[in-house]
């Protein structure tokens, strides 16, 4: 391989990877799920082979990188459209702390040790497990933390009692997604389906199928996003 050809390959790879990264979206950079991790490694390896291997001609290298990018974009589109496919590709968030108690089986399932969990908690300014109400390990490896009431930053409810809700504290939970009831979560929450339907109607929508996403909030109210 001549020096001129090497320079051409480097320039082509840089420009193509820059363009393809923009096309594939910011999720590839920010939310590093299992699929994003594999996709990033694969396209990087293809780019490296394209630069260094004289056996890979320029045409085939460009086709390989473009083909992988098209595959990634297609899977991302399917991921958005299908919740079942999304679960297979990315997995589900895992509850690892509940009511200040570590869920040992959940930690074993995600292969996370206590020291690593404590390090993630410290990044969220939670220096004691006992002050955590809920902690959820997200599909991108980040930890979402909800502290107990007396450990949270003061809010309007604390300053003005008129804002205080009598509803029991719960973890905000999905009840409708893409126009379909999440009956598994509804059963855990002990919420009646007809109550959800009433809330949907009161929001001005005709049916559950018109709801893009609905979530039971901490104060017992229902957040509804229309399709």
N, CA, C and O of each residue as an XYZ file, in Angstrom:
908
protein
N       0.848     -1.188      0.000
C       0.000      0.000      0.000
C       0.894      1.251      0.000
O       1.781      1.378      0.844
N       0.670      2.135     -0.907
C       1.467      3.342     -1.002
C       1.015      4.367      0.036
O      -0.080      4.269      0.590
N       1.878      5.352      0.289
C       1.552      6.403      1.246
C       0.334      7.196      0.788
O      -0.513      7.563      1.602
N       0.246      7.456     -0.498
C      -0.900      8.200     -1.036
C      -2.209      7.453     -0.798
O      -3.210      8.045     -0.395
N      -2.187      6.141     -1.053
C      -3.389      5.334     -0.839
C      -3.770      5.311      0.638
O      -4.952      5.370      0.978
N      -2.764      5.225      1.520
C      -3.035      5.223      2.959
C      -3.708      6.515      3.396
O      -4.659      6.500      4.177
N      -3.202      7.638      2.881
C      -3.794      8.937      3.227
C      -5.230      9.019      2.726
O      -6.107      9.528      3.424
N      -5.470      8.516      1.514
C      -6.831      8.510      0.957
C      -7.756      7.668      1.822
O      -8.883      8.071      2.107
N      -7.278      6.491      2.243
C      -8.088      5.599      3.088
C      -8.418      6.268      4.435
O      -9.552      6.187      4.908
N      -7.424      6.929      5.047
C      -7.659      7.608      6.324
C      -8.687      8.719      6.161
O      -9.598      8.851      6.979
N      -8.545      9.510      5.119
C      -9.475     10.618      4.877
C     -10.886     10.095      4.620
O     -11.856     10.623      5.164
N     -10.997      9.067      3.798
C     -12.309      8.482      3.490
C     -12.970      7.924      4.749
O     -14.157      8.144      4.990
N     -12.177      7.192      5.555
C     -12.724      6.594      6.765
C     -13.213      7.665      7.734
O     -14.294      7.547      8.310
N     -12.406      8.713      7.908
C     -12.795      9.792      8.821
C     -14.100     10.445      8.375
O     -15.015     10.623      9.179
N     -14.185     10.798      7.107
C     -15.374     11.487      6.596
C     -16.605     10.582      6.644
O     -17.695     11.025      7.005
N     -16.422      9.314      6.278
C     -17.557      8.383      6.263
C     -18.063      8.116      7.680
O     -19.269      8.131      7.926
N     -17.131      7.868      8.618
C     -17.541      7.603      9.994
C     -18.217      8.822     10.614
O     -19.182      8.678     11.365
N     -17.721     10.013     10.310
C     -18.349     11.236     10.811
C     -19.768     11.370     10.280
O     -20.696     11.683     11.025
N     -19.925     11.130      8.978
C     -21.245     11.226      8.360
C     -22.195     10.163      8.904
O     -23.342     10.458      9.239
N     -21.708      8.921      8.991
C     -22.560      7.826      9.454
C     -22.951      7.984     10.916
O     -24.064      7.630     11.305
N     -22.042      8.513     11.727
C     -22.366      8.747     13.138
C     -23.483      9.766     13.272
O     -24.372      9.613     14.111
N     -23.441     10.807     12.446
C     -24.523     11.799     12.467
C     -25.840     11.183     12.027
O     -26.893     11.490     12.586
N     -25.781     10.311     11.022
C     -26.998      9.667     10.523
C     -27.571      8.705     11.554
O     -28.784      8.653     11.756
N     -26.695      7.943     12.208
C     -27.151      6.940     13.175
C     -27.733      7.560     14.427
O     -28.484      6.902     15.147
N     -27.400      8.826     14.706
C     -28.049      9.523     15.806
C     -27.182      9.640     17.044
O     -26.177      8.944     17.193
N     -27.597     10.545     17.935
C     -26.836     10.825     19.147
C     -26.903      9.684     20.151
O     -26.052      9.591     21.036
N     -27.894      8.823     20.027
C     -28.021      7.720     20.966
C     -26.789      6.835     20.965
O     -26.430      6.258     21.991
N     -26.143      6.729     19.816
C     -24.933      5.915     19.732
C     -23.845      6.451     20.654
O     -23.003      5.690     21.130
N     -23.860      7.768     20.909
C     -22.826      8.383     21.725
C     -23.222      8.463     23.186
O     -22.375      8.282     24.061
N     -24.493      8.731     23.472
C     -24.916      9.009     24.841
C     -25.422      7.762     25.564
O     -24.964      7.461     26.666
N     -26.344      7.049     24.968
C     -26.952      5.911     25.630
C     -26.321      4.628     25.107
O     -26.774      4.054     24.118
N     -25.274      4.193     25.785
C     -24.506      3.047     25.323
C     -25.159      1.765     25.834
O     -24.742      1.224     26.857
N     -26.181      1.276     25.129
C     -26.819      0.016     25.467
C     -26.021     -1.120     24.841
O     -25.009     -0.886     24.181
N     -26.486     -2.371     25.055
C     -25.792     -3.532     24.502
C     -25.619     -3.395     22.990
O     -24.527     -3.597     22.460
N     -26.699     -3.055     22.311
C     -26.654     -2.971     20.856
C     -25.753     -1.836     20.396
O     -24.988     -1.998     19.445
N     -25.837     -0.680     21.067
C     -24.986      0.456     20.695
C     -23.513      0.114     20.897
O     -22.662      0.522     20.107
N     -23.216     -0.638     21.961
C     -21.845     -1.044     22.248
C     -21.302     -1.934     21.133
O     -20.203     -1.715     20.623
N     -22.096     -2.945     20.763
C     -21.686     -3.853     19.695
C     -21.561     -3.106     18.377
O     -20.613     -3.325     17.623
N     -22.521     -2.217     18.096
C     -22.512     -1.463     16.846
C     -21.279     -0.575     16.744
O     -20.644     -0.506     15.692
N     -20.940      0.109     17.846
C     -19.782      0.989     17.839
C     -18.478      0.239     17.614
O     -17.619      0.674     16.847
N     -18.343     -0.915     18.306
C     -17.129     -1.719     18.143
C     -17.017     -2.241     16.708
O     -15.942     -2.213     16.109
N     -18.136     -2.715     16.171
C     -18.123     -3.304     14.829
C     -17.736     -2.287     13.766
O     -16.876     -2.563     12.930
N     -18.359     -1.118     13.789
C     -18.070     -0.141     12.746
C     -16.659      0.424     12.915
O     -16.022      0.811     11.935
N     -16.162      0.473     14.175
C     -14.783      0.891     14.401
C     -13.789     -0.120     13.845
O     -12.766      0.247     13.267
N     -14.112     -1.415     14.032
C     -13.239     -2.463     13.502
C     -13.212     -2.458     11.984
O     -12.165     -2.649     11.366
N     -14.388     -2.234     11.385
C     -14.468     -2.156      9.922
C     -13.616     -0.999      9.417
O     -12.895     -1.131      8.427
N     -13.706      0.154     10.117
C     -12.923      1.314      9.716
C     -11.423      1.067      9.839
O     -10.638      1.482      8.986
N     -11.038      0.376     10.926
C      -9.607      0.080     11.127
C      -9.084     -0.853     10.036
O      -7.998     -0.641      9.495
N      -9.867     -1.887      9.718
C      -9.456     -2.811      8.651
C      -9.352     -2.093      7.312
O      -8.455     -2.362      6.513
N     -10.282     -1.180      7.084
C     -10.296     -0.442      5.822
C      -9.022      0.399      5.666
O      -8.477      0.516      4.568
N      -8.556      0.979      6.776
C      -7.358      1.823      6.716
C      -6.085      1.007      6.548
O      -5.222      1.339      5.736
N      -5.978     -0.081      7.341
C      -4.706     -0.782      7.458
C      -4.537     -1.988      6.539
O      -3.412     -2.375      6.225
N      -5.647     -2.585      6.108
C      -5.551     -3.803      5.315
C      -5.572     -3.496      3.814
O      -6.543     -2.950      3.291
N      -4.502     -3.852      3.150
C      -4.434     -3.652      1.702
C      -5.332     -4.620      0.960
O      -5.640     -4.407     -0.212
N      -5.765     -5.698      1.637
C      -6.652     -6.681      1.013
C      -8.068     -6.154      0.836
O      -8.833     -6.676      0.025
N      -8.417     -5.116      1.598
C      -9.753     -4.521      1.502
C      -9.668     -3.307      0.593
O      -9.054     -2.301      0.948
N     -10.280     -3.399     -0.576
C     -10.229     -2.247     -1.483
C     -11.184     -1.148     -1.016
O     -12.055     -1.374     -0.176
N     -10.999      0.036     -1.577
C     -11.761      1.196     -1.115
C     -13.258      0.996     -1.294
O     -14.046      1.351     -0.417
N     -13.646      0.431     -2.424
C     -15.084      0.220     -2.679
C     -15.704     -0.684     -1.629
O     -16.747     -0.348     -1.069
N     -15.082     -1.832     -1.349
C     -15.631     -2.774     -0.377
C     -15.651     -2.187      1.031
O     -16.575     -2.440      1.803
N     -14.622     -1.400      1.361
C     -14.592     -0.774      2.681
C     -15.751      0.189      2.868
O     -16.401      0.192      3.914
N     -16.009      1.003      1.859
C     -17.126      1.957      1.935
C     -18.456      1.219      2.021
O     -19.337      1.605      2.789
N     -18.599      0.154      1.228
C     -19.843     -0.635      1.248
C     -20.049     -1.267      2.621
O     -21.165     -1.274      3.140
N     -18.970     -1.802      3.218
C     -19.083     -2.456      4.521
C     -19.523     -1.479      5.605
O     -20.427     -1.780      6.385
N     -18.887     -0.308      5.656
C     -19.257      0.680      6.677
C     -20.667      1.216      6.461
O     -21.432      1.376      7.413
N     -21.004      1.491      5.210
C     -22.350      1.985      4.909
C     -23.407      0.938      5.210
O     -24.465      1.254      5.754
N     -23.116     -0.324      4.852
C     -24.063     -1.407      5.114
C     -24.326     -1.590      6.590
O     -25.468     -1.797      7.003
N     -23.260     -1.512      7.402
C     -23.450     -1.670      8.850
C     -24.245     -0.493      9.418
O     -25.073     -0.671     10.311
N     -23.992      0.699      8.900
C     -24.731      1.871      9.361
C     -26.215      1.754      9.011
O     -27.075      2.091      9.824
N     -26.513      1.280      7.805
C     -27.917      1.087      7.399
C     -28.588      0.063      8.308
O     -29.734      0.250      8.718
N     -27.879     -1.017      8.622
C     -28.415     -2.035      9.525
C     -28.702     -1.434     10.904
O     -29.745     -1.707     11.499
N     -27.772     -0.613     11.408
C     -27.945      0.005     12.722
C     -29.142      0.950     12.741
O     -29.933      0.943     13.685
N     -29.270      1.765     11.690
C     -30.402      2.699     11.611
C     -31.722      1.935     11.525
O     -32.705      2.324     12.156
N     -31.749      0.860     10.752
C     -32.965      0.054     10.618
C     -33.374     -0.556     11.942
O     -34.548     -0.529     12.311
N     -32.394     -1.112     12.665
C     -32.685     -1.696     13.976
C     -33.145     -0.631     14.958
O     -34.003     -0.888     15.803
N     -32.570      0.577     14.848
C     -33.007      1.665     15.710
C     -34.445      2.061     15.432
O     -35.193      2.379     16.356
N     -34.836      2.043     14.161
C     -36.223      2.366     13.792
C     -37.178      1.300     14.331
O     -38.239      1.624     14.865
N     -36.798      0.030     14.187
C     -37.627     -1.060     14.728
C     -37.701     -0.964     16.239
O     -38.747     -1.227     16.832
N     -36.592     -0.589     16.866
C     -36.527     -0.434     18.314
C     -37.551      0.589     18.798
O     -38.204      0.381     19.821
N     -37.694      1.701     18.059
C     -38.648      2.748     18.423
C     -40.083      2.261     18.245
O     -40.953      2.574     19.058
N     -40.334      1.491     17.175
C     -41.691      1.081     16.836
C     -42.198     -0.090     17.665
O     -43.401     -0.191     17.910
N     -41.310     -0.975     18.103
C     -41.741     -2.206     18.781
C     -41.145     -2.304     20.177
O     -39.925     -2.344     20.338
N     -42.006     -2.343     21.179
C     -41.536     -2.464     22.556
C     -40.926     -3.836     22.808
O     -39.951     -3.946     23.552
N     -41.479     -4.882     22.203
C     -40.939     -6.234     22.394
C     -39.526     -6.358     21.832
O     -38.651     -6.957     22.456
N     -39.312     -5.783     20.641
C     -37.974     -5.799     20.057
C     -37.022     -4.988     20.915
O     -35.867     -5.371     21.101
N     -37.506     -3.863     21.443
C     -36.678     -3.008     22.294
C     -36.200     -3.763     23.539
O     -35.063     -3.594     23.978
N     -37.073     -4.587     24.094
C     -36.686     -5.365     25.277
C     -35.619     -6.397     24.936
O     -34.699     -6.637     25.718
N     -35.754     -7.013     23.746
C     -34.774     -8.023     23.331
C     -33.407     -7.378     23.083
O     -32.377     -7.922     23.482
N     -33.404     -6.215     22.422
C     -32.157     -5.556     22.060
C     -31.490     -4.899     23.272
O     -30.291     -5.064     23.494
N     -32.275     -4.156     24.048
C     -31.701     -3.332     25.108
C     -31.901     -3.888     26.506
O     -31.195     -3.491     27.432
N     -32.861     -4.809     26.677
C     -33.158     -5.310     28.012
C     -34.081     -4.366     28.757
O     -34.590     -3.403     28.183
N     -34.298     -4.640     30.040
C     -35.172     -3.829     30.879
C     -34.375     -3.177     31.998
O     -33.372     -3.732     32.446
N     -34.815     -1.990     32.460
C     -34.215     -1.423     33.676
C     -34.452     -2.385     34.843
O     -35.465     -3.082     34.889
N     -33.514     -2.413     35.774
C     -33.598     -3.357     36.891
C     -33.599     -2.595     38.216
O     -32.715     -1.778     38.475
N     -34.600     -2.871     39.048
C     -34.678     -2.274     40.379
C     -33.673     -2.977     41.282
O     -33.772     -4.185     41.495
N     -32.698     -2.227     41.820
C     -31.643     -2.834     42.644
C     -31.732     -2.440     44.112
O     -31.150     -3.112     44.964
N     -32.455     -1.356     44.425
C     -32.705     -0.963     45.816
C     -34.174     -0.601     45.957
O     -34.720      0.143     45.143
N     -34.807     -1.128     46.991
C     -36.213     -0.828     47.249
C     -36.388     -0.581     48.743
O     -36.052     -1.421     49.578
N     -36.925      0.600     49.054
C     -37.150      0.982     50.452
C     -35.879      0.864     51.293
O     -35.923      0.414     52.438
N     -34.761      1.269     50.721
C     -33.510      1.257     51.450
C     -32.856     -0.102     51.590
O     -31.867     -0.244     52.309
N     -33.396     -1.100     50.915
C     -32.864     -2.458     51.001
C     -32.309     -2.889     49.649
O     -32.960     -2.729     48.616
N     -31.093     -3.441     49.670
C     -30.489     -3.926     48.429
C     -31.171     -5.217     48.002
O     -31.356     -6.124     48.814
N     -31.542     -5.303     46.734
C     -32.144     -6.520     46.184
C     -31.010     -7.390     45.634
O     -30.528     -7.187     44.520
N     -30.607     -8.353     46.441
C     -29.409     -9.137     46.127
C     -29.554     -9.906     44.817
O     -28.619     -9.944     44.017
N     -30.708    -10.517     44.591
C     -30.906    -11.293     43.364
C     -30.822    -10.402     42.132
O     -30.326    -10.825     41.088
N     -31.308     -9.167     42.255
C     -31.234     -8.230     41.126
C     -29.782     -7.875     40.818
O     -29.395     -7.781     39.653
N     -28.980     -7.679     41.865
C     -27.563     -7.386     41.653
C     -26.865     -8.549     40.961
O     -26.044     -8.343     40.068
N     -27.193     -9.769     41.374
C     -26.582    -10.941     40.751
C     -26.985    -11.058     39.287
O     -26.191    -11.464     38.439
N     -28.232    -10.693     39.006
C     -28.731    -10.806     37.630
C     -27.999     -9.845     36.691
O     -27.731    -10.187     35.539
N     -27.675     -8.646     37.179
C     -26.988     -7.662     36.331
C     -25.476     -7.691     36.543
O     -24.746     -6.879     35.976
N     -25.010     -8.642     37.373
C     -23.576     -8.820     37.650
C     -22.935     -7.528     38.171
O     -21.915     -7.063     37.664
N     -23.578     -6.970     39.205
C     -23.096     -5.742     39.830
C     -22.803     -6.020     41.301
O     -23.681     -6.483     42.030
N     -21.571     -5.739     41.744
C     -21.243     -5.968     43.149
C     -21.604     -4.746     43.984
O     -21.877     -3.674     43.442
N     -21.603     -4.909     45.301
C     -22.038     -3.850     46.207
C     -21.129     -2.634     46.111
O     -21.609     -1.501     46.158
N     -19.825     -2.849     45.977
C     -18.899     -1.719     45.886
C     -19.180     -0.870     44.654
O     -19.150      0.359     44.720
N     -19.455     -1.531     43.526
C     -19.788     -0.789     42.301
C     -21.112     -0.046     42.468
O     -21.261      1.079     41.990
N     -22.073     -0.678     43.148
C     -23.364     -0.032     43.398
C     -23.175      1.217     44.253
O     -23.765      2.258     43.966
N     -22.362      1.122     45.291
C     -22.113      2.270     46.163
C     -21.415      3.399     45.402
O     -21.695      4.574     45.635
N     -20.508      3.040     44.496
C     -19.837      4.056     43.688
C     -20.841      4.792     42.802
O     -20.763      6.013     42.660
N     -21.777      4.061     42.210
C     -22.807      4.683     41.380
C     -23.722      5.572     42.219
O     -24.154      6.630     41.761
N     -24.017      5.145     43.441
C     -24.855      5.948     44.332
C     -24.165      7.251     44.709
O     -24.806      8.300     44.775
N     -22.855      7.186     44.957
C     -22.127      8.401     45.319
C     -22.141      9.423     44.187
O     -22.139     10.630     44.427
N     -22.156      8.924     42.952
C     -22.242      9.837     41.814
C     -23.578     10.582     41.790
O     -23.701     11.630     41.158
N     -24.574     10.032     42.483
C     -25.892     10.668     42.590
C     -26.071     11.361     43.935
O     -27.193     11.668     44.336
N     -24.952     11.609     44.636
C     -24.967     12.275     45.940
C     -25.757     11.497     46.983
O     -26.371     12.088     47.871
N     -25.742     10.194     46.879
C     -26.354      9.322     47.882
C     -25.219      8.516     48.516
O     -24.722      7.555     47.929
N     -24.818      8.921     49.725
C     -23.651      8.317     50.354
C     -24.020      7.219     51.352
O     -23.138      6.606     51.954
N     -25.308      6.970     51.528
C     -25.760      5.884     52.405
C     -26.917      5.169     51.731
O     -27.857      5.807     51.259
N     -26.850      3.865     51.686
C     -27.905      3.083     51.050
C     -29.228      3.273     51.778
O     -30.294      3.222     51.166
N     -29.154      3.492     53.087
C     -30.369      3.626     53.891
C     -31.189      4.859     53.523
O     -32.382      4.906     53.821
N     -30.572      5.870     52.877
C     -31.314      7.076     52.521
C     -31.971      6.981     51.143
O     -32.613      7.928     50.689
N     -31.806      5.828     50.477
C     -32.351      5.630     49.128
C     -33.690      4.901     49.192
O     -33.799      3.839     49.804
N     -34.699      5.475     48.562
C     -36.011      4.822     48.474
C     -36.011      3.794     47.344
O     -36.368      2.634     47.545
N     -35.605      4.237     46.156
C     -35.515      3.350     45.000
C     -34.238      3.663     44.225
O     -33.820      4.817     44.139
N     -33.627      2.627     43.664
C     -32.504      2.799     42.741
C     -32.706      1.824     41.594
O     -32.942      0.634     41.807
N     -32.610      2.346     40.369
C     -32.858      1.540     39.174
C     -31.643      1.601     38.263
O     -31.187      2.687     37.906
N     -31.121      0.448     37.889
C     -30.020      0.378     36.927
C     -30.626      0.408     35.534
O     -31.335     -0.516     35.136
N     -30.342      1.482     34.789
C     -30.928      1.668     33.469
C     -30.210      0.795     32.432
O     -29.152      0.230     32.705
N     -30.801      0.698     31.248
C     -30.242     -0.158     30.204
C     -28.914      0.354     29.674
O     -28.154     -0.406     29.073
N     -28.620      1.641     29.890
C     -27.339      2.186     29.438
C     -26.274      2.157     30.524
O     -25.183      2.696     30.340
N     -26.590      1.517     31.677
C     -25.623      1.381     32.750
C     -25.669      2.491     33.782
O     -24.989      2.403     34.805
N     -26.450      3.532     33.545
C     -26.590      4.604     34.525
C     -27.535      4.190     35.641
O     -28.396      3.332     35.449
N     -27.371      4.805     36.812
C     -28.213      4.492     37.958
C     -29.131      5.671     38.248
O     -28.667      6.794     38.446
N     -30.438      5.411     38.272
C     -31.418      6.434     38.639
C     -31.783      6.232     40.101
O     -32.084      5.115     40.521
N     -31.757      7.313     40.876
C     -31.930      7.210     42.324
C     -33.046      8.132     42.785
O     -33.104      9.299     42.397
N     -33.935      7.596     43.620
C     -34.933      8.409     44.309
C     -34.668      8.279     45.810
O     -34.780      7.196     46.384
N     -34.318      9.397     46.426
C     -34.041      9.372     47.858
C     -35.342      9.356     48.655
O     -36.409      9.691     48.140
N     -35.231      8.961     49.917
C     -36.386      8.994     50.799
C     -36.820     10.439     51.026
O     -36.035     11.371     50.852
N     -38.082     10.608     51.416
C     -38.679     11.933     51.494
C     -37.842     12.910     52.319
O     -37.601     14.040     51.894
N     -37.402     12.475     53.495
C     -36.696     13.395     54.395
C     -35.270     13.686     53.937
O     -34.594     14.538     54.515
N     -34.799     12.970     52.880
C     -33.457     13.201     52.347
C     -33.477     13.996     51.046
O     -32.423     14.329     50.503
N     -34.686     14.302     50.540
C     -34.796     15.005     49.269
C     -34.669     16.511     49.455
O     -34.880     17.040     50.547
N     -34.319     17.191     48.360
C     -34.233     18.649     48.380
C     -35.611     19.249     48.603
O     -36.608     18.733     48.097
N     -35.667     20.326     49.351
C     -36.948     20.962     49.653
C     -37.680     21.355     48.381
O     -37.078     21.862     47.435
N     -38.994     21.113     48.369
C     -39.822     21.428     47.218
C     -40.978     22.324     47.655
O     -41.044     22.740     48.812
N     -41.888     22.618     46.725
C     -43.050     23.447     47.058
C     -43.895     22.811     48.146
O     -44.467     23.504     48.987
N     -43.972     21.467     48.125
C     -44.763     20.775     49.137
C     -44.187     20.995     50.527
O     -44.932     21.053     51.505
N     -42.857     21.119     50.624
C     -42.218     21.326     51.919
C     -42.389     22.766     52.392
O     -42.568     23.025     53.582
N     -42.329     23.702     51.435
C     -42.401     25.119     51.793
C     -43.833     25.555     52.045
O     -44.101     26.304     52.985
N     -44.751     25.092     51.214
C     -46.152     25.481     51.320
C     -47.010     24.242     51.488
O     -47.162     23.487     50.528
N     -47.579     23.995     52.659
C     -48.392     22.792     52.896
C     -49.582     22.663     51.971
O     -50.142     21.575     51.842
N     -49.987     23.753     51.316
C     -51.144     23.696     50.419
C     -50.871     22.802     49.225
O     -51.807     22.313     48.593
N     -49.601     22.581     48.905
C     -49.237     21.745     47.767
C     -49.164     20.273     48.141
O     -49.031     19.421     47.262
N     -49.249     19.959     49.428
C     -49.046     18.593     49.887
C     -50.163     17.676     49.419
O     -51.339     18.023     49.522
N     -49.802     16.513     48.908
C     -50.772     15.512     48.472
C     -50.885     14.411     49.510
O     -49.887     14.020     50.116
N     -52.085     13.913     49.716
C     -52.311     12.855     50.699
C     -52.052     11.476     50.128
O     -52.130     10.484     50.853
N     -51.742     11.394     48.835
C     -51.524     10.100     48.189
C     -50.231      9.466     48.696
O     -49.257     10.175     48.952
N     -50.209      8.135     48.846
C     -48.998      7.460     49.310
C     -47.886      7.547     48.278
O     -48.137      7.622     47.076
N     -46.643      7.537     48.771
C     -45.489      7.629     47.876
C     -45.290      6.320     47.127
O     -45.299      5.246     47.729
N     -45.110      6.410     45.820
C     -44.839      5.233     44.999
C     -43.758      5.596     43.990
O     -43.435      6.768     43.800
N     -43.213      4.588     43.355
C     -42.257      4.818     42.283
C     -43.036      5.066     40.997
O     -43.847      4.222     40.614
N     -42.821      6.201     40.309
C     -43.532      6.450     39.048
C     -43.405      5.252     38.109
O     -42.300      4.796     37.817
N     -44.549      4.750     37.641
C     -44.577      3.475     36.918
C     -45.421      3.567     35.659
O     -46.506      4.149     35.666
N     -44.916      2.993     34.587
C     -45.632      2.969     33.310
C     -46.891      2.110     33.417
O     -46.854      1.006     33.959
N     -48.013      2.631     32.890
C     -49.248      1.852     32.840
C     -49.783      1.715     31.408
O     -50.561      0.806     31.116
N     -49.361      2.621     30.519
C     -49.752      2.535     29.108
C     -48.540      2.895     28.257
O     -47.829      3.857     28.548
N     -48.313      2.116     27.205
C     -47.236      2.411     26.269
C     -47.690      2.050     24.868
O     -48.144      0.932     24.623
N     -47.566      2.998     23.946
C     -47.965      2.788     22.551
C     -49.406      2.301     22.429
O     -49.713      1.431     21.614
N     -50.279      2.874     23.247
C     -51.699      2.555     23.151
C     -52.105      1.228     23.765
O     -53.229      0.774     23.549
N     -51.217      0.591     24.528
C     -51.522     -0.704     25.142
C     -51.297     -0.645     26.646
O     -50.312     -0.079     27.119
N     -52.230     -1.243     27.390
C     -52.109     -1.284     28.843
C     -50.967     -2.205     29.256
O     -50.796     -3.285     28.690
N     -50.194     -1.779     30.236
C     -49.166     -2.627     30.826
C     -49.794     -3.325     32.030
O     -49.677     -2.853     33.160
N     -50.454     -4.439     31.783
C     -51.223     -5.109     32.823
C     -50.351     -5.670     33.945
O     -50.805     -5.821     35.078
N     -49.105     -5.974     33.622
C     -48.190     -6.472     34.646
C     -47.943     -5.392     35.699
O     -47.997     -5.668     36.898
N     -47.673     -4.172     35.254
C     -47.452     -3.069     36.190
C     -48.739     -2.673     36.893
O     -48.731     -2.337     38.078
N     -49.843     -2.714     36.160
C     -51.134     -2.350     36.747
C     -51.483     -3.292     37.902
O     -51.996     -2.859     38.934
N     -51.199     -4.576     37.718
C     -51.471     -5.546     38.779
C     -50.594     -5.279     40.003
O     -51.061     -5.393     41.136
N     -49.335     -4.926     39.781
C     -48.432     -4.634     40.903
C     -48.875     -3.389     41.662
O     -48.739     -3.314     42.884
N     -49.404     -2.416     40.930
C     -49.831     -1.161     41.551
C     -51.198     -1.263     42.207
O     -51.606     -0.376     42.957
N     -51.906     -2.357     41.916
C     -53.267     -2.550     42.440
C     -54.191     -1.416     41.989
O     -54.994     -0.892     42.762
N     -54.046     -1.056     40.701
C     -54.867     -0.006     40.100
C     -55.890     -0.650     39.164
O     -55.572     -1.602     38.450
N     -57.106     -0.133     39.169
C     -58.161     -0.667     38.318
C     -58.043     -0.098     36.899
O     -57.770      1.088     36.711
N     -58.253     -0.966     35.912
C     -58.159     -0.523     34.526
C     -59.206      0.534     34.189
O     -58.942      1.458     33.419
N     -60.394      0.390     34.772
C     -61.451      1.357     34.436
C     -61.107      2.743     34.984
O     -61.554      3.745     34.427
N     -60.311      2.822     36.077
C     -59.874      4.124     36.587
C     -58.928      4.788     35.591
O     -58.995      5.997     35.369
N     -58.046      3.985     34.994
C     -57.129      4.520     33.983
C     -57.922      5.027     32.786
O     -57.639      6.099     32.252
N     -58.923      4.246     32.367
C     -59.759      4.658     31.240
C     -60.478      5.967     31.545
O     -60.601      6.827     30.673
N     -60.955      6.120     32.782
C     -61.629      7.359     33.176
C     -60.676      8.549     33.097
O     -61.045      9.623     32.621
N     -59.446      8.342     33.570
C     -58.466      9.424     33.520
C     -58.143      9.805     32.079
O     -57.950     10.981     31.769
N     -58.086      8.809     31.204
C     -57.819      9.056     29.788
C     -58.946      9.874     29.173
O     -58.695     10.819     28.425
N     -60.188      9.511     29.487
C     -61.339     10.240     28.960
C     -61.365     11.673     29.487
O     -61.689     12.605     28.751
N     -61.016     11.847     30.784
C     -61.013     13.180     31.382
C     -59.944     14.075     30.758
O     -60.063     15.300     30.769
N     -58.893     13.446     30.210
C     -57.834     14.222     29.560
C     -58.214     14.656     28.150
O     -57.470     15.384     27.492
N     -59.382     14.200     27.690
C     -59.855     14.597     26.371
C     -59.612     13.574     25.279
O     -59.887     13.849     24.111
N     -59.101     12.394     25.631
C     -58.865     11.346     24.642
C     -60.012     10.347     24.671
O     -60.643     10.141     25.707
N     -60.273      9.734     23.534
C     -61.428      8.850     23.433
C     -61.158      7.441     23.938
O     -62.068      6.774     24.430
N     -59.905      6.976     23.820
C     -59.609      5.605     24.242
C     -58.131      5.440     24.582
O     -57.310      6.322     24.329
N     -57.820      4.287     25.162
C     -56.441      3.961     25.524
C     -55.530      3.966     24.288
O     -54.353      4.315     24.374
N     -56.092      3.575     23.147
C     -55.295      3.494     21.918
C     -54.767      4.851     21.473
O     -53.849      4.920     20.656
N     -55.344      5.943     22.007
C     -54.890      7.290     21.655
C     -53.730      7.753     22.537
O     -53.177      8.833     22.327
N     -53.367      6.934     23.519
C     -52.327      7.311     24.479
C     -50.965      6.786     24.009
O     -50.808      5.594     23.745
N     -49.995      7.681     23.910
C     -48.631      7.260     23.571
C     -47.935      6.688     24.797
O     -47.275      5.652     24.720
N     -48.087      7.375     25.935
C     -47.454      6.913     27.165
C     -48.235      7.459     28.355
O     -48.624      8.627     28.365
N     -48.460      6.624     29.346
C     -49.114      7.056     30.580
C     -48.377      6.451     31.758
O     -47.961      5.293     31.729
N     -48.223      7.266     32.800
C     -47.420      6.855     33.951
C     -48.107      7.297     35.232
O     -48.515      8.451     35.367
N     -48.231      6.359     36.176
C     -48.781      6.696     37.491
C     -47.701      7.396     38.291
O     -46.624      6.843     38.515
N     -47.990      8.612     38.721
C     -46.991      9.441     39.387
C     -46.881      9.128     40.880
O     -47.687      8.393     41.451
N     -45.868      9.706     41.474
C     -45.598      9.502     42.892
C     -46.762      9.952     43.766
O     -47.013      9.358     44.814
N     -47.483     11.005     43.342
C     -48.590     11.524     44.144
C     -49.925     10.864     43.823
O     -50.965     11.291     44.325
N     -49.903      9.820     42.984
C     -51.127      9.090     42.678
C     -51.871      9.595     41.457
O     -52.895      9.022     41.085
N     -51.385     10.652     40.823
C     -52.021     11.158     39.612
C     -51.462     10.437     38.392
O     -50.435      9.762     38.473
N     -52.146     10.588     37.261
C     -51.746      9.901     36.039
C     -51.223     10.908     35.021
O     -51.939     11.823     34.613
N     -49.974     10.730     34.618
C     -49.405     11.531     33.537
C     -49.747     10.863     32.211
O     -49.543      9.661     32.043
N     -50.273     11.657     31.261
C     -50.717     11.099     29.976
C     -50.101     11.905     28.835
O     -50.197     13.132     28.800
N     -49.470     11.195     27.906
C     -48.952     11.820     26.696
C     -49.697     11.253     25.498
O     -49.742     10.039     25.303
N     -50.284     12.144     24.693
C     -51.086     11.734     23.544
C     -50.193     11.282     22.400
O     -49.060     11.745     22.270
N     -50.700     10.378     21.571
C     -49.958      9.948     20.380
C     -49.806     11.118     19.435
O     -49.212     10.975     18.367
